[in-house]
Amino acid sequence: MGCRGVLFALTGEQDAALAATAGDDEVMDFVEQIEEAWDEPWLCEVDKSWDAMHRCLSDGTLWLGPRTGEPLELALLGGGHHHKSEDYIVAHVLAGQVPAVAAALEGVGRQWLRERYDRIDPGDYQGVLDDDDFEYTWYYLTEVRDFYKRAAVAGRSVVFTVDQ
């Protein structure tokens, strides 16, 4: 089963290449190139934790469209969507937005996340809401926080990809 999310921090050149894509086929070709390069210092795998994490950082739902622009909402499924289909999502956070996302994530503590996690509607969640799933979500949130810090310092934009 898919649904594994990955964040990629793009160089200025890669960001321009993504912005120049026209249509879903070109976006998917671009993503394929980024994935094939698998530049480990500039990626962050989040496995399936992105679902609960996104719900906690936003309004508690799994809305797959662009968000309001609040920094926490941008972290995973926010930002501009370059591609969204039944099979794949590519969401893009601009380099100028990344520092605000990094700063907002820095303020997310374990207790805050747990309170938000406990509000997730179990009938609307594909996983099992329990302590193990929370620990899994918390672990990956700390990875995402560190990743956004690195991307902000380097002035990079961020792309989140997930196959559905």
C-alpha positions as CSV (number, residue, x, y, z in Angstrom):
1,M,0.0,0.0,0.0
2,G,1.2,3.5,-0.9
3,C,0.4,6.8,0.8
4,R,4.0,7.4,1.8
5,G,4.9,11.1,2.0
6,V,8.3,12.7,1.2
7,L,9.4,16.3,1.5
8,F,12.1,17.6,-0.8
9,A,14.0,20.9,-0.4
10,L,14.6,22.3,-3.8
11,T,17.5,24.4,-5.0
12,G,16.7,27.7,-6.8
13,E,17.3,26.0,-10.1
14,Q,14.9,23.1,-9.3
15,D,12.3,25.5,-8.0
16,A,12.4,27.4,-11.3
17,A,12.2,24.2,-13.2
18,L,9.1,23.2,-11.2
19,A,7.5,26.7,-11.8
20,A,8.1,26.3,-15.5
21,T,6.2,23.0,-15.8
22,A,3.1,23.0,-17.8
23,G,0.6,20.4,-17.0
24,D,0.5,17.3,-14.9
25,D,2.8,15.2,-17.2
26,E,5.6,17.7,-16.9
27,V,5.1,18.0,-13.1
28,M,5.3,14.2,-12.8
29,D,8.4,14.1,-14.9
30,F,10.0,16.7,-12.7
31,V,9.1,14.8,-9.5
32,E,10.4,11.6,-11.0
33,Q,13.8,13.3,-11.6
34,I,13.9,14.7,-8.0
35,E,13.0,11.3,-6.6
36,E,15.6,9.5,-8.7
37,A,18.3,11.8,-7.5
38,W,17.2,11.0,-3.9
39,D,19.4,13.7,-2.4
40,E,19.3,12.5,1.2
41,P,20.4,15.7,3.0
42,W,17.6,17.5,1.3
43,L,14.7,15.1,1.7
44,C,12.6,14.0,4.6
45,E,10.6,10.8,4.5
46,V,7.4,10.9,6.6
47,D,6.0,7.5,5.7
48,K,2.2,7.5,6.5
49,S,2.5,9.9,9.4
50,W,1.7,12.8,7.2
51,D,-2.0,12.1,7.5
52,A,-2.3,12.6,11.3
53,M,0.4,15.2,11.2
54,H,-1.4,17.3,8.6
55,R,-4.7,17.0,10.6
56,C,-3.0,18.2,13.7
57,L,-1.3,21.1,12.0
58,S,-4.5,22.2,10.3
59,D,-8.2,22.1,11.2
60,G,-8.3,18.4,12.0
61,T,-9.5,17.2,8.6
62,L,-7.7,15.7,5.6
63,W,-8.4,18.5,3.2
64,L,-6.3,17.8,0.1
65,G,-6.6,21.2,-1.4
66,P,-4.7,24.4,-0.8
67,R,-5.0,25.9,2.7
68,T,-5.4,29.4,4.1
69,G,-1.7,30.0,4.1
70,E,-1.2,29.7,7.8
71,P,2.4,28.5,8.3
72,L,1.5,25.2,10.1
73,E,-1.1,24.4,7.4
74,L,1.6,24.8,4.7
75,A,4.0,22.2,6.2
76,L,2.6,19.2,4.3
77,L,-0.4,19.6,2.0
78,G,-0.4,23.4,2.0
79,G,1.1,25.7,-0.5
80,G,0.4,25.6,-4.2
81,H,-0.7,22.3,-5.7
82,H,1.1,21.6,-8.9
83,H,-0.5,18.2,-9.3
84,K,-3.4,16.5,-7.6
85,S,-5.0,13.3,-8.9
86,E,-6.5,10.2,-7.5
87,D,-3.0,8.7,-7.5
88,Y,-0.6,11.5,-6.5
89,I,-0.3,15.0,-4.9
90,V,2.5,17.5,-5.3
91,A,2.3,20.5,-3.0
92,H,4.8,23.3,-3.1
93,V,5.9,25.7,-0.4
94,L,7.8,28.7,-1.8
95,A,11.2,29.5,-0.4
96,G,9.9,32.8,1.0
97,Q,7.3,30.9,3.0
98,V,9.7,28.2,4.4
99,P,11.1,30.3,7.2
100,A,7.6,31.0,8.6
101,V,6.8,27.3,8.4
102,A,10.1,26.4,10.2
103,A,9.4,29.0,13.0
104,A,5.8,27.8,13.4
105,L,6.9,24.1,13.7
106,E,9.5,25.1,16.3
107,G,6.6,26.2,18.5
108,V,4.9,22.8,18.3
109,G,5.4,20.9,21.5
110,R,4.5,17.3,22.3
111,Q,1.6,18.3,24.5
112,W,0.1,20.6,21.9
113,L,0.4,17.9,19.2
114,R,-1.2,15.4,21.5
115,E,-4.1,17.6,22.3
116,R,-4.7,18.1,18.5
117,Y,-4.1,14.4,17.8
118,D,-6.8,13.5,20.4
119,R,-9.3,15.6,18.5
120,I,-9.0,13.7,15.2
121,D,-12.3,12.1,14.3
122,P,-11.6,8.3,14.3
123,G,-14.4,7.8,11.8
124,D,-12.5,10.0,9.3
125,Y,-9.1,8.5,9.9
126,Q,-7.8,5.4,8.1
127,G,-5.3,4.5,10.8
128,V,-5.8,3.5,14.4
129,L,-5.7,6.4,16.8
130,D,-3.7,5.1,19.8
131,D,-0.5,5.8,21.7
132,D,1.7,4.0,19.2
133,D,0.3,6.0,16.3
134,F,0.8,9.2,18.3
135,E,4.4,8.3,19.0
136,Y,4.9,7.6,15.3
137,T,3.4,10.9,14.4
138,W,5.5,12.8,17.0
139,Y,8.7,11.2,15.8
140,Y,8.1,12.2,12.2
141,L,7.0,15.7,13.3
142,T,10.4,16.2,14.9
143,E,12.0,15.1,11.6
144,V,9.9,17.5,9.6
145,R,10.8,20.3,12.0
146,D,14.5,19.7,11.6
147,F,14.1,19.4,7.8
148,Y,12.2,22.8,7.5
149,K,15.0,24.4,9.7
150,R,17.6,23.2,7.2
151,A,15.6,24.3,4.2
152,A,14.9,27.7,5.7
153,V,18.6,28.3,6.5
154,A,19.5,27.3,2.9
155,G,16.8,29.4,1.3
156,R,15.2,26.5,-0.4
157,S,11.6,25.9,-1.3
158,V,9.9,22.6,-0.3
159,V,7.8,20.1,-2.2
160,F,5.7,17.5,-0.5
161,T,4.8,14.4,-2.5
162,V,2.5,11.6,-1.6
163,D,1.1,8.7,-3.7
164,Q,-2.4,7.9,-2.7
